[in-house]
């Protein structure tokens, strides 16, 4: 069988932090954080710096084989004309039949699900209503078109797939309902809409399949400012085209003190290489020839 030669040259330099090593210290830091009665802002910052913790990167139900669109976690995505509270995070994901906007809402971990009488609290009801407002906004085709435009969803994605939503509320701690079977059963009925999930803070954990995801804010017209690059991030030909829509990569690398100066210098040189390669005609990844740098 005829085999194409790669049109790229890869290098091995100062290595990224191994995901298993990262997960050990990140889990310790995360549980110390949520046990310290943090304000919501502190949890938001932790998740921006640790995007592999944020649920919703994959389509609902069975995990799809497609990585999130653009390889990014979008922090506080803007929704045109929406005047209520915007999501804390958004993922864009696909499988063979649909593309999804996964909207993620987080609350202060100490907020309770139930009152002493066993009824949903006002705080929970307000958070649940936010999900309903996003669903109504997304039911408008004009708004869907604005998402396609603002977040750079290509025609190869939306022309061949149905649009759908994945709504996730991260709320409460496991201990509130663990010792009360009645409340545990009620909890399962608090979110009953299609593709809606209620997740406790205790369930969040790092996903190794998201080790190269970066956190961004949207600029519009399919461009993004990079807010954070985790120390597990690596370059490769697989992410080269995604780099063309990301601004501020080099500055974001310098913000993370767990990326050594040697690793930072290597990453910056490789980012330049892969951007140039992605702009060449006929660039493609040869099966079995590429590795994470």
N, C-alpha and C positions, 0 to 999 in steps of 0.2 A: 504494500500500500504506500502511495506517495505521501511523504511527511514534510510539511513546511518547516523551515528553520525559523526560530524566533527572530523577531525584528528588534528585540530589546536585549540589553545586557544587565544582569542583576549583580548586586554586590552584597557582601556580608560585612557589616561594620559593627559598631558598638550595639549590642543587642537590646531589644525591648525587655521590660520586666515580664517574666513568665506569668501567665494568668493564674496558675495555682498559687504562686507566691503572693501576687496581688490580692487574690481572694482571701487569703489568710488574714492579712492585716486590715483589709477593707471591711470584712465581716466584724472584726473586733471594734473598729471605729464606728461602724453603723449601729451596732447594738448598744454601745456606750452612748451614742447620740440619742437614740429613741428612748432609752431608759432615763435620760436626763431632763425630761419634760421640756423639749425644745420648742421654740416657736416655729411656725410653718416656714418662715423665711430660711431658717437654718437647715431644715430638711430639704427645701428647694435647692439650696446651694450644694448640699452633699450630693443630691441626685444629678445635678448639672455636672458635677465633677466625676461622677461615677455612672455614666449613662447605661452601663450594662445591668444596673439594678432596676431600671424603669420598665414596668410591664407594658405589653402591647406592641412590641416590635414585630411580632409574628401574627398571622391571621388567626381569628378565633377558632377554637377547637384544635384540630390537629395542626402541629407546627409546619408551616409551609417550607419549601426548600429555597425560597427567595429571600435574600437579605433585604432589610429596609431600603426603600427608595432613597437614593443619594448617599446611603451609608451614614445617615445623621439622625440624631434626636433633636427635635425642634423645641426650644424652650419658649414658653409663653407666646404661642402662635397668634398672630392677629387674624381676626375674622372680619372681613369688610362689612361695615354697617351694623355690626353686633355691638350693642351698648351695655350688655350685662357682663358678668365676669368671664374672661377668656380662660381656656384651659391652661393648666400649668405646663403640660407637655403635649406634644403630638408626634406620633409616628405615622409614616406612610408606608403601607405594605401591600403585597400582592400575592395571589396564587393564580392558578391557570384560568379561573373564571371571574374573579373580582379583584378590584383594588379597594383598599380600606384606608380611611382616616381614623386612627386610633387616638381618641381624646382622653387625656389622663388628668384627673383632678386629685390633688392631695390635700389633706387637712392636717391640723395640728394633731400629733399622735395621741395626746391625752384626751381628746374629745370622745365622749361616750356615745354609743349607739342607742342605749335604752335609758329611760327614766327608771326611778325606783319602782314604778307601777308596771314596768315592762313594756312601755310604749316607745316608739321611736322618738328620739330627742328632736328639738327644734333645729339644732345644728345639723343633724343628719338629714332631716327633711329638706332643709335649704340646700345642702350639697346634692341631694338626689334631684332636686328641681333644676339644678344647673345642667345636669345631664339631659334632662328633658328639653331645656331651652336649646342646647346644641343640636339635638335631634331635629327640632322644628326648623332651626336655621339651615341645616343641611338638606332638608326636604325641598328647599327652593332651588331650582335648576340654575338660577342666576348665581347663587352663592357657590354652588358646586363648580361652576365655570371659573369663578374668582379664585378658588383653591387651585384648580388646574393651572391657571395663569401665574398666580403668586408663588406657588411652590414648585413650579417647573415640572409638572407631571407630563411626560411625553405622550404623544399620540399613540405610540406603540403600546402604551399601558392602557389608556382610557378608551381607545377605539375598539379594542378586543375584549374588554372586561366590563362587568357591571360595577357600579359604584356602591359601596356599603360603608357602614359605620361600625366602630368598635369603641364602646364607652366604658371607661374604667374609673372606679372610685376607690382610692386607697384611703381607708378610714378605720380607726380604732385598733385596739390591741386584742390579741387572742385571749388574754387572761380574763377579759370582761365576761365572756360567755362560756369559758371552758368548764367551769364548775356548775353551770346551770343548764341542763339539757333542754329545758323549755326555751330559753333564750337562744341557745345554739340552733334549734330548729327554726325559730322565728327569723334568725339572721339570714337563713337560706332563702327566705321569701321577701327580703327587703328590696332587692333589685330583680325584677322579673321581665324587663324589656328585652327585646331581641339583641343579642351580642352585648349585653351589659354584664359587668363583673364587679363584685364587691370584694376587695382584697385587703386583708389586715396588714399593718406594717411589719408584722412578724414574718410574713410570707415572702417578703422581698429578699432576693439574693442575686448575686452576680451571675450573668449568663455568659459562658465562655464563647458562645457563637457571636457575641457582640463586642469582642475585644478590640476591634478596629473602628468602632463607631465613635464619632465626635459629636459634641454638643454645639448647636448653632442657634442663632436668631435669624429670622427671615428678613431680607431686604426688599423682596418683591421681584417679579419677573424671573423667578427661578434662581435667584442668587442668595447666598447666605454669608453671614459673618460668623466665623468660628469663635465660639466662646471658651471651649475647653477641649484639650486633647489628652486622653488618659495615657498613662505610662505604658500601657499594653499595646498601644497603637503601632502598627507597622505599615510600610509601603509595599506595593506590589503592582504588577500590571492590571490586576483585577479592579483596583480602585482608581486607576489613572484618570478615566473620564470623569469620575465624580469630583476629582480635584479641581476641574476647570470651573466649577460653579461655587467654589469655596474661597472666600477672601479671609485674610488674616491668619493663615495657618502658622506662619513663622512666629508671629507675636504670641499666639496661643501656646505654642511649644514652650516658650520661655516662661510662661506663667506657672507651669507645673514644675515644682521644685524636685519632684521625683524623676524627672527626665534629666539625666546627667548632662553636663556640657558636651561631653563626647557624643552622646546619643543625639542631642539636639543638633549638633553640627552635621552629623551623618544624615539625620532626617531632612534637614533643610536642603542639603545637596541633592538628595533623592527626590524630594518634592519637585524641584526644578526639572530634573531629568524626566520624571513621569509626566509632567504637564506638557513638555515639548513632545514627548513620544505620543501622547494622546491626540495631539493636533496633526500628526502625520497621516497621510493617506494610507489606507490599507493596514492600519495597526490592528492586531488581534492577539489573543493569548493562545499559545500553542499548548494543547492538552499535555499535562505532565511535566511541563518545562519550567513552571514558575513556582516561586516560594515567597513567603513573607520575609521581608528584609529587616 
